[in-house]
């Protein structure tokens, strides 16, 4: 799913790791550790679609937001984190269709450098508080910045490599990363991301948008339901 939709994998990996029994913060930390590996493999498959003019701005904003958000996440309760996870997923889906839901506002948004840096900072700050690197929101945001969905996915995958690395150090220092599960997840994610990227480049944009929307909502509901019963 990471390779297909350019979401960094966290929107899928985190709910599945949490559902399998890992603490939510451990799932967050492992997810960040895996992202550079899986996104690198997927980005190779998408390399022709990466927008090299936009990528530096996405990376700068992404790293800054991830560092700021990762410092705060350790002080938030599990149920609150699950609610944030669900809200971010709905925000992601809404953002993908903003040009249709609110066409007037979408037209007023210009894809300038400052807007991209500021936007990716805010997105990464939010996603860092649910163990992500911005990958789940980047495709929707870049699409809003008038970028084709295939270029948005490719640029998202490339940028999340760097934003994830920025957060790994913070989670590692707090002791949230468990090595054995992390090693197993990395092995599966690298292969899956490469396979997904090959499927993505041959899939129509509309089906990518629909598939990503449905997937994000289902995974977010898994996290919320598990947190409620665990509490």
C-alpha positions, -999 to +999 in steps of 0.1 A: +000+000+000+029+023+007+043+018-028+009+022-045-004+053-028+028+071-017+017+073+019+050+063+035+032+031+048+025+045+083-013+047+077-013+010+071+017-003+092+008+016+124-028+002+128-017-033+119+012-033+144-010-018+171-037-044+164-011-071+167-003-062+203+025-036+202+021-004+223+009+025+202+041+045+207+062+014+198+042+011+166+049+048+159+086+044+165+089+013+143+069+029+116+093+058+114+123+034+113+108+014+085+098+044+063+133+052+049+137+016+037+103+011+022+100+046+007+134+044-008+124+012-027+091+027-037+107+060-048+130+041-072+099+028-090+085+064-091+118+082-098+107+095-133+077+113-117+096+130-088+092+168-091+128+179-083+118+216-081+092+210-054+110+182-034+135+205-015+107+226-002+087+196+009+118+181+026+126+214+045+090+218+058+087+181+065+118+177+086+109+208+107+074+196+114+084+161+122+110+172+148+085+195+165+057+170+166+078+141+177+089+160+209+053+163+220+039+129+212+053+112+243+031+133+265-002+124+249-025+096+261-031+066+238-068+073+233-061+109+223-034+097+199-060+073+183-085+101+179-057+122+163-050+093+139-086+092+128-090+129+124-058+131+103-071+103+081-103+122+074-083+153+068-062+134+042-093+122+023-109+156+024-077+173+011-076+150-019-111+162-030-109+198-019-106+210-055-141+194-060-156+201-025-145+237-022-134+247-057-133+284-049-109+280-020-088+255-040-083+280-068-070+306-044-042+284-031-010+289-051+018+264-052+046+288-042+077+278-022+065+295+010+031+278+009+047+244+003+072+248+031+046+261+055+020+235+045+044+206+048+056+219+082+020+219+095+012+185+080+043+169+095+037+185+129+003+168+129+014+135+115+044+133+138+020+131+168+006+099+153+039+084+144+040+094+108+064+113+085+038+133+065+035+106+038-002+101+044-010+138+038+016+148+012-001+133-019-034+152-010-015+184-002+006+183-033-024+176-054-039+207-039-008+225-050-019+217-086+004+187-089-006+156-109-014+127-085+014+105-099+039+133-094+025+139-059+029+103-050+065+101-063+075+134-046+058+123-014+078+090-013+111+108-018+104+135+008+093+111+035+127+094+035+142+125+051+113+135+074+112+100+088+149+100+096+145+132+115+119+116+138+137+083+143+163+098+166+137+112+189+117+079+191+149+059+195+161+081+224+127+076+242+131+038+238+099+035+217+116+013+190+116-024+196+143-040+174+130-075+167+095-065+155+112-036+136+135-060+117+105-082+107+085-052+095+114-038+075+118-071+056+081-072+046+078-035+039+108-032+015+094-060-007+058-047-005+067-011-013+086-021-044+058-043-057+032-016-049+051+011-068+052-011-099+014-015-097+008+022-090+025+035-122+001+014-143-030+024-123-054+053-133-054+084-111-091+080-102-086+045-088-055+056-068-076+084-052-105+061-044-083+033-031-063+057-009-094+072+006-110+039+015-078+025+029-070+054+052-105+054+068-105+017+075-070+017+090-078+047+112-110+031+125-089+000+135-067+022+157-096+040+173-115+008+181-084-009+195-076+021+217-112+022+231-112-015+240-076-013+254-086+016+276 
